[in-house]
């Protein structure tokens, strides 16, 4: 059985490209080459979020394994054993590590972060905005990143407070399946077997945004992987993701992630 290797704060198996230590948080990027392609079985001292920018690898955990592709985000608990095998090079991650002192101070549990990442479409945007902040680096950077993380948690509380009606889960699945197809309120009502007024009245409560905003978030989410494809132009990506034109895509992408698409492609 492989020896379990402990990783301390700011330590990762790949090459650390850049790293920024803030109060309670650590933000940076790691790059994986063939030399660092297979990690040891290890665990991290602190929980962290990781957004895969490019490349791809197989993630192995105690009871499961799964492929990670560009645009994928995951949460790893502090002390959780895992290992990965990089399958496409170069592979690059943005990492947001959270000290336990930060969690205690703001009364946040690891499970609530895990839930926020899995259910909140804004999680990927948070990572990108946090990295944008550390690249800008001014007197407000630390507070801005803290607020980004806390706002994600607050949004998730609004979304998951209580037991949501079954139709909201079905509606989320429908919208994700039809992310690049036109949808109408009567169609959504028919598919969920819920009155249009009920959907209209409660959508913002359970999704923390309007239908249009949610749909645009899904499209930008899909664009993250497509933008890493060197054979696709910005116009190609914009049209593939259902935006009217390139300028519309650029404006929405910048608004949600903090980056211009052309700059994101170079990360």
N, C-alpha and C positions, 0 to 999 in steps of 0.2 A: 504493500500500500504506500502511495506517495506521501512524503512528509509534508505536513501542512505548514506553509510559510506565512508568518504574520507580516502584513504591510502597515507601516506606521503612517501618520498623517502626511499627505502629499506624495506618498510612494506608490508607484504603479509598475507593472511588469514591462510596459513599453518604454520607449525613449520619451522623456519629458521634454516637450517642445517649448512650453512656457508654463509658468505657475505663479499664482498670485495669492498670497496669504492675507486674509482679511479677518476681522473679529468674528470668530465663530464659523467662518466659511473659507473654503479654499477652491479656487477656480483655475483651470488650466487645460492644456491639451496634451495628449500623448499620441505618438506615432509608432506603428508596429511594422517592422520590416521582416524579411525572412529570418534574420538573426534572432528576433524577439517574437517570432510568430506563434510559438507554443508556450504558454505561461506555465509556471509551476502551480500546483494546487495551493491556493492561498486564501487568506481572508484579509479584509481591511479593518483597521482600527475604528474607523468611523463609517457611518452609512454614506452612500453617495449616489448621485444621479449621473448617468452617462448617455450622451447622445452620439451615435455613430455618424460621422460626417461622410466617410468614404471607405471603400474596401468592404470587408465582410468577414465574419468568423463564426465558429460554432461555440456556443456558450454551454458549459457543463456545470450543473449544480447537483446537489445531493440526490434529488429524486427526479431530475428532468434534464433535458438538453434541448437546445433550440438554435436555429440559425438567426444571426443578426445581419441585417442589410442596411445600407445607407438610409438615414432618416429614422431608424429605430431608436427608441429611448428605453432605458431600463433603470430600475432601482435595485440597489444591492444593500442589504442590511449589514450593519457593522457586525463582524464576527462570522459572517455567512461564508462557508467554504465554496469556492468556485474556481473554474479553470476555463480557458478558452484556447481554441486552435484557429489561428488566422488563416483564412482560405483565399483571400484576395488582397494583394498588396498594391500600394501602401494603404494601410488601414489607419484611420485617425478618429479619435474621440475628443469630445469636450466633456470634462468632468466637473461636477459641482459637489464637493465634499462638505458634509455638515457635521460640525462638532457636537458632541453630546451636551456640552454646556449651552449651546444655542437651543437645542431641543428642550432642555429643562427650563431655560429662561422664558421661552415662549409657550411652554406647555404643549409641545408637539410630539406625537408618537411616531415611531418609524412606520407603523402600519398605516397611519393616516397619510404619510407621504407616498407610500406604496400605492394606496388607493387613489390618491390624487393623480399620480403618474399614469395609472391604468385607465382612469375614467375621464380625465380632463384633457381636452384637446389642446389646451394652452401650455401643457408641460414642455413641449419641445421649444415653443417660442420663448419660454422663461429661460431655458438654457442659453439660447442664442442671444437674448437680450443681456443676460448676465455676462456673457463673454464679451459682448460689445462694450459693456460698461468697463470691464477691466482693461480692455484695449484703449479706451478713451482715457481712463485713469485721471480723475480729478478729485477734488475734496468731497464730492457727493457720491463717488463710486460705491463705497462700502455701504452707506445707508440705502442707496438705490437697489443694490442686489438683495439686501435683507428684506426690503419692502416687496421686491418681486416674488421672493419665495413665500413670504407671509400672505401676499395677495392670492397666490395659487392655492394655498391652504384654505383661505377664507372662501374662495370660489367653490372649492370642492366641498366644503361644509354645506354651502347653500344647495349644491347639487345633490348631495347624498344624505342630508338631514332627514331622518325618518325612513320609512320604507317607501320608495317611489312606486307609483302605480305600474303594473305590468306593461301598460301601453307605452310608457316612456322608454322602456328597454327595447321594445319592438320598434318604436319610432327611431331610436338611435341606430339600430341595425339597418333599417330601411334607408336612412339618410347616408350611412356609410357605404352601403351597397350601391346607392344611386348618386354617389358624390359628384359625378360628372354628367348626370342626366337631369333634364328639367323636371321639377315636381310641382304639383299644385296642392292646395289645401284639400279640395275634395278627394284627390287621389290618396293623400296621406290619411284622411279620415276613413276612407274605404278600406285601406290596407290594415289599419289598426283597429277598425271597428269602433271608433270613438267619434263622438260628435265634433264637427269642426270648431264649434265654440269652445269646447273643452280643451282642445289642442291650443287654440289661440290664447285662451285665458291663462294656461299653466305652462306654456313652453318656456318662457323666460325664467320662471321659478326653477325648473328642473334642468335647464341647459345653461343658465347664467348669461344668456345673450339672446338676441333675436334669431329667427330662422335664417335670415340672410347672412348675419354675422357668422353663425355656425357653419353654414355652407361654404362661406369664403375661407374659414379656418380649415375645413377639410381639404379644400383645393390647395391651399398653401402647404398643408401637411404633405400632400401627395407630391408637390413640386420639389420638396427637399431632396428626394432620391433622384428625380429626373435632372435636376440641376447639376448633379455630379457626373452626368453622362456627357463626355466631351463632344459627342457627335450631334447633340441637340442644341440649337440656338435658343435664345431667350424667347423668341417668337414661337418656336416649336413647343417649348414648355408651356408658355402662356395658353396657346390654343389647345394643347393636350389636356390642360387642367381646367378648361372651360371658361377662361377669361376672354373678354371681348377683343382685347388686343394687348400688345406688349406693354404699353404705357399703363394700362389699368392693372396689369399683373405686377409691374414694378412698384406702383403706388401701394397696393394692398400688401405685398410682400414686405416692403420697408416698414409699413405701419405695424405689422404683426410681429416681425422678427427683429427690427432695429437695423437690418442690413439691406443694402441694395443687392439684388440677385447676382449681379456681376462680381460683387465683392464676396458674397457667400461662396460662389463657385471656386474662389481662390483660397478659401480657408484650408 
